[in-house]
C-alpha cells in the first residue's frame, strides 16, 4: 500500500502547484558562466545570426525593395518592435508572431518568395529584429482582439497531454527550480529566443523549443507556426510581460 | 553563411604588453559519419587547424578534431612587440582555407 500513498502524495504535490509567482527569465536558471557568455558579444555565437540578419535586412532583392528602404534607421525605428509580438494582425484578424510578420512583409510587400519557418535566413532575420529590442520589457497585448488567442494558449498550457499525461503548467509552474534530467526547470519564458541552444549547436526559434517540449512529454508535435504554438507563444509572452528581451540568448 | 569569424583584441598596445586575443568562429564542425541515404556516409567537414601569424611569425596554433563543438571559441595571449598584422588562418577538411586579418598598433 505504501506506493499508493507515495502516488497520492505526488498527485497532491502536482495539484498544489502555486499560482503563478514572479516569472523569471530562462537565463536565471543558467550557470553564471553561461550567463556571462550570453552577455558577452565576443563569446556568444548567436551574434553571427544577428549579423547575418542585419546584412539580409539591407540587401536589396533583384526585384522589389530591401527591408531597410521602408524601415530606415532600424536601430531606432524598430527598437521595441519585437516586444509587441505575437500580436493580432489588424487586416486579417490572425495572430502573428515575429516570424509570421516578417514572412507577411516579405511576401505581400516585397513580393519575394517566403523564407520559410526555421530556415537560416528566417532565424537570422528574427534574431536581428528581436535583438533590436534587447533589454526592453515584453509588452504584448492579451486583451481585446488578442483575448481569444490568449485564452486558447492558457488552455493549452493547462491541459494535460501526451503519453505522460502532463500539462505544461505542472512542470513550468509547479516544479520550477527542480531538476529534469540534467537541466533545471524554468518558467518557460521565451524571452531569449531565437536562441543559441547548446543541445542544437545552432540558433533555433521558440517553436523549435516547444516542439522539443512536446516530444519530451510524448505529445503531438505541432508544426512550426501552427495556431496551437502561436497561441501558446502569446500566453508565454503574456506571462513574461515586463521581462527584458534577451535575444540572442544562450540556452542549454 | 557557413563560415564567419569574430576576432576581439585591443587595437593598440604598448610594447611588451601581454594582449588577449579572442576568436569566435561560425562553422557547423560536422563530424560526419551519418548516412547520406545512398549507402555511404557523409564525410567529416570541420576546421582542423587555426593558426595566428604575427608579423610573419606563428604565435598560436590550434589543431582541432571532432571533439570540438560547432562554432568554436578560443582565446589566447601573445606579447605585443611591433606594429603589424595578425593573420588568422583556418584550414578546413577538403583543403579550403579562410583568412582574417587584424591590425595591432604598438606604441
Interface residues (C-beta under 8 A of the other chain):
Chain A: X41 X42 X43 X44 X45 X47 X48 X51 X52 X120 X196 X198 X201 X202
Chain B: X1 X4 X6 X8 X22 X24 X26 X28 X29 X69 X70 X71 X73
